[in-house]
Amino acid sequence: MPGTTLPIPTADGFGLRPVLQGLASELAQHGYYVLVPRCFYRHGPAPVLDLPEFIGEDERAGVFAQVLPLIEAHTPELVLRDASAYLEFLTARPEVSSGPVGVTG
């Protein structure tokens, strides 16, 4: 919600990548409270996979072979359960204003 500038950068499945940190920081600078969840936390601590800095055509098949099982295990039921937990966490924070919630990604 505008007026709150504290981001909570955690990580996605591959760790808190610089691009996610930058996006979270940019949103926070506009006054939003930002949560970057670890979507694949059930598979272990981040980073679940070590991604190469550049994924070229030669690396693509191997990376997808590792990533696809994680995505397939991330069922709609688990997504909804996690989303509910994230919203409960955020609404319990005194520095987070009530109001609309946005999701990207």
N, C-alpha and C positions, 0 to 999 in steps of 0.2 A: 504494500500500500504506500502511496506517496507519503513522504515525511519520515520514513524509516530508512536508514542507510547502512544497516548491518548485514552484509552477506554471510551466509553459512556455506562456505565452499567445502564440500566433502569430496566426492569423486564419482565419476561414472564407472563403468566396468573396466576401464583401462587406466585408472588413476585420474587425478585432476590435471587434465591436459591444459597447456597454456591457453588454447582457444576457449575452453570452457571458463577458465579463470578470468579471461578478458571479458567474455560476455557477461558473466556474473558481476564483475566489477562495474561494467558499463551500466547495467540495470540498477545496481545499488547507487551509483552516482546520480541516477534520476530519482532516487528516493524510494526505491522498492526494496523489500526484504527478499533475499534470494536464497533458494535452497537448490543445490546441485546434488541430487541423490546418487548413491551408489546402486545402480540398477541390478548389478550382478553380485550383490553381497553374499548371496546364498552359496556362491562358488568359491568363497575364500576372500582373503584381504586383497585390496587393490594394490597394484594392478593385477587383475586376474590373468591377463595375457600381456606379454611384452610385445608391443607393436613396433615394427620398424619405423624409423623416422619418415621414410618415404615408401609407399606401397605401390610399386610398379607392377607391370603386367606379369613379371616373373614371380613376384611374391603373392599376388592377389589370391590365387587358388589356395595356397597354404593358409593364408590369413582367414579366408572365409571358412575353410575346413575347421578351424579352431573356434571361430566366432559363432557360426550357425548353431551348434548345439546349445550355446548359452542363450541365444535368442529364442530358440524353440522351447527351452525350459521355462522361459519367462511368459507364462500363460496369462490370459486376460484376468483370471481369478486372482493370481498373484499380483498383477499390476493394480487391480482395484484395492486389494488388501493393503499394499504398500502406499497407494495414494491416500487412503483413509488415514493411515498412520502418519504420513507426512503432514496432512492437514490438521490432525489432532495435535501434533507437535507444534506446528506454527501457531495455531489458535491459542495454545497454552502460554505462548511467549508474551510477556507484558509489553514488549517493544513493538509488537506486530499489531497494526490497526485492523479492525474488522472491515470487511468489504470484499469486493470481487477478488478472485484469484485467477492468475494467468498461468498457462503452461506452454512451454516451447519444446521443440525437439521431436 
